[in-house]
Amino acid sequence: MNIFPVKAFRDNYIWVMHDANNALAVDPGEAAPLQKALTEYSLQLQAVLITHHHADHQGGLPNLLRDNPRLDIYAPRLEPVNRRSIELSGDETIQLKCMGEESLYVQVLSVAGHTRGHLAYYVRTEQVLFCGDTLFGGGCGRLFEGTAQQMFDSLTKIAALPDNTRIYCAHEYTENNLAFAQAIEPDNTAIVERLAAVETTTANGHPSLPSTLQLEKATNPFLRCRQPAVIAAACKLEPSVDKDNPVAVFAALRARRDTW
């Protein structure tokens, strides 16, 4: 299987997984750039995975369905997704028979926090995670509908996946996130090295993604809320924070990131 990004809007990525002829797309917020890419690669779109209901993640569905009314749409049961056909709650394993003779087995994760019904999709055979706006390169999503506890639990669930899992986020936020991470942990050499590499990559017009879970664990402060340096930084941001409570540490970091 191969995966490539399709750019949409200012900083969105629509991820396309495909074999020689067939494709699935993740979070098609716009139809036109996806349709163009499918034509260029001579691919037939067979299925769509939706992580959450925000328009920049599902807005292309009407046009895609106009071209292919039988298109399989997998989407969160708890969220208002346009014309969804297959509702998911999380904790399912689905079999996608859309790649010729090869089936894809996808573990569906419930990762509330950014929105109340947000899902992530772990393709076990490929060891890749499509995580929408829950986990970003060097960061995590805002808490629009959920709580700090929910997002912390969701990130903990993701962190339990194998370290070599490739992380496919839905936005190109990595450089800004790593600048914040460096402010939180200025002595973390892994952050310094990753930020320098990402600056070069994006300056050359290439995506900073995917990353790996191992890399996120080393450089993403929202996955490092039990690390002494991150705890100390959170206590500086919010002196009343309970340093023995990683959710409180997470909440302090997320609140500062919102205004940073």
C-alpha positions as a printed Julia matrix, in Angstrom:
260×3 Matrix{Float64}:
   0.0    0.0     0.0
   1.07   3.57   -0.66
  -0.01   6.78    1.04
   0.24  10.34   -0.23
  -1.15  13.71    0.9
  -3.5   15.95   -1.0
  -3.33  19.56    0.13
  -6.61  21.3     0.89
  -7.42  24.8     2.12
  -4.44  26.48    3.81
  -2.91  23.65    5.81
  -5.15  20.56    5.62
  -4.02  17.19    4.36
  -6.38  14.66    2.8
  -4.53  11.36    3.08
  -4.97   8.84    0.27
  -4.06   5.17    0.74
  -4.01   3.12   -2.45
  -2.87   0.1    -4.34
  -2.41   0.05   -8.12
  -6.02   0.96   -8.89
  -8.12   1.52   -5.77
  -8.01   4.17   -3.07
  -9.47   5.27    0.21
  -9.35   8.87    1.42
  -9.28  10.28    4.94
 -11.08  13.53    5.8
 -11.83  15.0     2.36
 -12.7   18.54    3.31
 -12.55  19.54   -0.36
 -13.53  17.37   -3.29
 -11.75  19.14   -6.17
  -8.1   18.62   -5.15
  -8.83  15.01   -4.22
 -10.58  14.32   -7.51
  -7.68  15.86   -9.4
  -5.17  13.66   -7.6
  -7.23  10.53   -8.16
  -7.37  11.3   -11.88
  -3.62  11.95  -12.05
  -2.86   8.62  -10.36
  -5.61   6.74  -12.25
  -7.23   5.66   -8.99
 -10.83   4.75   -8.2
 -12.05   6.01   -4.83
 -13.71   3.14   -2.96
 -14.09   4.36    0.62
 -13.77   7.41    2.86
 -12.83   7.57    6.53
 -14.07  10.61    8.49
 -12.49  11.43   11.85
 -14.88  14.19   12.96
 -17.59  16.55   11.78
 -15.74  19.84   11.17
 -16.32  21.14    7.66
 -12.66  21.07    6.66
 -12.73  17.31    7.21
 -15.98  16.31    5.54
 -17.06  19.2     3.3
 -16.15  17.39    0.08
 -18.55  14.51    0.64
 -21.53  15.84   -1.37
 -19.48  16.21   -4.55
 -17.72  12.88   -4.04
 -21.06  11.14   -3.55
 -22.5   12.89   -6.59
 -19.82  11.2    -8.67
 -20.1    7.88   -6.82
 -23.38   7.44   -4.9
 -22.29   3.98   -3.69
 -19.14   5.28   -2.05
 -18.64   3.8     1.44
 -18.41   6.52    4.08
 -17.21   5.55    7.56
 -17.91   8.22   10.18
 -18.5    8.87   13.9
 -21.94   7.87   15.13
 -21.97  10.74   17.67
 -21.33  13.5    15.15
 -23.29  15.16   12.3
 -21.42  13.94    9.25
 -22.92  14.63    5.84
 -24.54  11.54    4.29
 -22.62   9.04    6.36
 -23.36   5.45    5.42
 -21.57   3.4     8.09
 -21.65   4.64   11.69
 -18.81   3.88   14.07
 -18.42   4.42   17.81
 -14.86   3.25   18.41
 -13.47  -0.09   19.59
 -14.57  -1.76   16.34
 -12.31  -3.5    13.88
 -13.53  -3.01   10.35
 -12.52  -4.9     7.22
 -12.25  -2.73    4.14
 -12.61  -4.86    1.04
 -11.73  -2.05   -1.29
  -8.17  -2.71   -2.34
  -8.56  -5.34   -5.02
  -7.85  -8.77   -3.56
  -6.28  -7.39   -0.38
  -8.43  -6.42    2.6
  -7.43  -3.78    5.11
  -8.17  -4.38    8.77
  -8.69  -1.09   10.58
  -8.96  -0.65   14.33
 -11.28   2.23   15.18
 -10.28   4.29   18.22
 -12.61   6.59   20.12
 -10.5    9.69   20.8
 -12.84  12.35   22.18
 -11.5   15.74   23.19
 -11.25  17.9    20.1
 -14.87  16.93   19.4
 -17.12  14.65   21.39
 -17.19  11.76   18.92
 -13.77  12.06   17.26
 -12.38   8.81   15.84
  -8.93   7.69   14.77
  -8.16   4.81   12.42
  -5.26   2.42   12.98
  -4.47   0.27    9.95
  -2.85  -2.68   11.64
  -1.4   -4.34    8.54
   0.39  -1.12    7.6
   1.02   0.18   11.14
  -0.31   3.63   10.32
  -2.66   5.89   12.26
  -4.96   8.48   10.75
  -5.68  10.67   13.76
  -7.44  13.75   12.38
  -7.15  16.65   14.83
  -6.41  14.64   17.98
  -2.64  14.27   17.7
  -0.52  16.66   15.64
   3.17  16.69   14.85
   4.56  18.09   18.1
   1.11  18.97   19.46
  -2.55  18.07   19.87
  -5.95  19.48   18.97
  -7.87  22.21   20.77
 -10.58  21.22   23.21
 -13.62  22.47   21.32
 -16.2   20.01   22.66
 -14.34  17.78   25.09
 -12.43  18.04   28.34
  -8.78  17.87   29.26
  -9.41  14.48   30.84
 -10.94  13.16   27.61
  -8.1   14.41   25.45
  -5.48  13.13   27.86
  -7.14   9.71   27.83
  -7.3    9.77   24.03
  -3.62  10.61   23.71
  -2.8    7.87   26.22
  -4.73   5.42   24.06
  -2.73   6.48   21.0
   0.53   6.29   22.93
  -0.16   2.62   23.67
   0.17   1.74   19.97
   3.51   0.37   18.71
   6.3    2.94   18.68
   6.91   2.44   14.96
   3.34   3.5    14.13
   3.4    6.19   11.44
   1.29   9.18   12.43
  -0.78  10.87    9.7
  -2.25  14.1    11.1
  -4.73  16.28    9.28
  -2.89  19.62    9.43
   0.58  21.03    8.79
   1.11  22.5    12.25
   4.38  20.78   13.12
   6.77  23.72   12.95
   4.69  25.99   15.19
   3.97  23.14   17.58
   7.66  22.33   17.93
   8.48  25.97   18.6
   6.05  25.77   21.53
   7.53  22.42   22.58
  10.99  23.99   22.63
   9.7   26.78   24.87
   8.4   24.12   27.25
  11.54  21.97   27.13
  14.45  24.16   25.95
  17.02  21.52   26.93
  15.38  18.69   24.98
  17.85  18.04   22.16
  15.39  15.82   20.31
  13.04  18.8    19.96
  15.84  21.08   18.79
  16.94  18.56   16.16
  13.41  17.83   14.98
  12.5   21.5    14.68
  15.59  22.19   12.56
  14.77  19.26   10.29
  11.12  20.31    9.92
  12.09  23.9     9.1
  14.26  22.62    6.25
  11.6   20.19    5.04
   8.74  22.68    4.94
  10.95  25.42    3.44
  11.54  23.04    0.53
   7.8   22.62    0.07
   7.51  19.12    1.54
   5.17  17.88    4.29
   6.58  17.39    7.76
   4.36  14.31    8.06
   4.05  11.49    8.69
   5.95  11.26   11.92
   6.27   8.21   14.14
   4.83   7.58   17.56
   8.35   7.12   18.89
   9.29  10.58   17.64
   6.15  12.12   19.14
   6.9   10.56   22.51
  10.34  12.17   22.44
   9.3   15.64   21.27
   5.6   16.26   21.87
   4.94  17.87   25.27
   1.34  16.65   25.33
   2.63  13.06   25.38
   5.23  13.92   28.01
   3.09  15.16   30.9
   4.83  12.81   33.34
   8.32  14.07   32.48
   9.94  16.25   35.2
  10.88  19.05   32.78
   7.34  19.26   31.42
   5.84  19.19   34.9
   8.18  22.0    35.97
   7.18  24.07   32.92
   3.49  23.54   33.66
   4.01  24.68   37.25
   5.6   27.88   35.98
   2.67  28.46   33.64
   0.12  27.76   36.38
   1.57  27.8    39.92
  -1.54  26.15   41.37
  -1.28  23.08   39.11
  -1.16  19.71   40.86
   2.24  18.46   39.78
   1.3   14.88   40.65
  -1.7   14.95   38.29
  -0.69  14.51   34.62
  -4.15  15.63   33.47
  -3.67  18.94   35.32
  -0.24  19.28   33.7
  -1.8   18.6    30.32
  -4.55  21.17   30.94
  -2.02  23.85   31.84
  -0.02  23.17   28.68
  -3.11  23.15   26.46
  -4.39  26.41   27.95
  -1.06  28.13   27.26
  -0.84  26.69   23.75
  -4.27  28.21   22.98
  -2.89  31.71   23.51
   0.78  31.18   22.58
